[in-house]
């Protein structure tokens, strides 16, 4: 497995977060559009806007659902790979970094034992190079 493969879960989670934020923004636009139309007491054009927003919302929900499914797949794949690592310390480092998405500093603190961000990072790269 490559570093790129190991990082997929992290990037998928960030993508889902961005898409959810966009979905919230779309819902806000629908509410603002509805409020504006009601104040103007003119309903022309409102249904077109709502229909357009509804289509965008439906598309975005589909994208989010698909990415969540991909996350489950990537997480399962990642866990299988990590569980096959024979060394407990290396397994712990991989879990904290790639499953939980922690920074190298956080990984080093989580592992303890005087490990530094640089030492845990090097351990990961050595493992990937040798396997």
C-alpha positions in Angstrom: 0.0 0.0 0.0 1.3 3.5 -0.8 1.1 6.7 1.1 -1.5 7.9 -1.3 -3.6 4.8 -0.7 -3.3 5.3 3.1 -4.3 9.0 2.9 -7.5 8.4 0.9 -9.7 8.1 4.0 -8.4 11.5 5.3 -9.2 13.2 2.0 -12.6 11.6 1.6 -13.6 12.8 5.1 -12.5 16.3 4.2 -14.4 16.2 0.9 -17.6 15.0 2.8 -17.2 17.9 5.3 -16.9 20.4 2.4 -19.9 18.9 0.7 -22.0 19.0 3.9 -21.1 22.7 4.4 -22.2 23.4 0.8 -25.4 21.5 1.5 -26.1 23.7 4.5 -25.4 26.8 2.3 -27.9 25.6 -0.3 -30.6 25.1 2.4 -29.9 28.6 3.6 -30.3 30.0 0.1 -33.6 28.2 -0.2 -34.8 29.8 3.0 -33.6 33.2 2.0 -35.2 32.9 -1.4 -38.5 31.9 0.2 -38.4 34.7 2.7 -37.6 37.3 0.1 -40.5 36.1 -2.2 -42.9 36.1 0.7 -42.0 39.7 1.6 -42.5 40.8 -1.9 -45.8 38.9 -2.2 -44.9 37.9 -5.7 -44.5 34.2 -6.3 -43.3 34.4 -9.9 -39.9 32.8 -10.3 -40.0 31.3 -6.8 -40.8 27.8 -8.0 -38.0 27.9 -10.6 -35.5 28.9 -7.9 -36.8 26.2 -5.5 -36.7 23.6 -8.2 -33.1 24.5 -9.2 -32.0 24.4 -5.5 -33.9 21.1 -5.0 -32.0 19.5 -7.9 -28.7 20.8 -6.6 -29.5 19.5 -3.1 -30.5 16.1 -4.4 -27.2 15.9 -6.5 -25.1 16.9 -3.5 -26.8 14.5 -1.2 -26.1 11.7 -3.7 -22.4 12.7 -3.8 -22.2 12.8 0.0 -23.8 9.3 0.2 -21.5 7.9 -2.4 -18.4 9.3 -0.6 -19.7 7.9 2.7 -19.8 4.5 1.1 -16.3 5.0 -0.3 -15.2 5.9 3.3 -16.5 2.7 4.6 -14.7 0.8 1.9 -11.4 2.7 2.4 -11.6 2.4 6.2 -12.1 -1.4 6.0 -9.2 -1.7 3.6 -7.0 0.5 5.8 -7.8 -1.5 8.9 -7.0 -4.8 7.2 -3.7 -3.4 6.1 -2.9 -2.0 9.6 -3.9 -5.3 11.3 -1.4 -7.1 9.1 1.5 -5.0 10.4 3.5 -7.4 12.8 5.0 -4.7 15.0 2.6 -3.2 17.6 4.2 0.2 17.8 4.1 0.6 14.0 0.5 -0.5 14.0 -0.3 2.1 16.6 1.4 4.8 14.6 -0.5 3.8 11.4 -3.8 3.7 13.3 -3.4 7.2 14.8 -2.1 8.7 11.6 -4.2 7.2 8.9 -7.3 5.9 10.6 -7.8 8.8 13.0 -6.1 11.4 10.8 -3.9 12.9 13.5 -0.9 15.1 12.8 2.6 13.7 13.3 2.9 15.7 16.5 -0.3 14.3 17.8 0.7 10.8 16.8 4.0 11.2 18.7 2.2 12.4 21.7 -0.3 9.6 21.5 2.4 7.0 21.2 4.4 8.5 24.0 7.7 6.9 25.1 9.8 10.0 24.0 8.9 9.6 20.4 9.0 12.7 18.3 7.0 13.7 15.2 10.0 13.0 13.1 10.7 9.6 14.6 7.1 8.3 14.0 7.1 9.8 10.5 10.4 8.0 9.7 9.1 4.7 11.1 6.1 4.9 8.7 8.2 5.7 5.7 10.7 2.9 6.6 7.8 0.5 6.9 6.4 1.5 3.5 9.8 1.3 1.8 10.4 -2.2 3.2 7.0 -3.6 2.4 
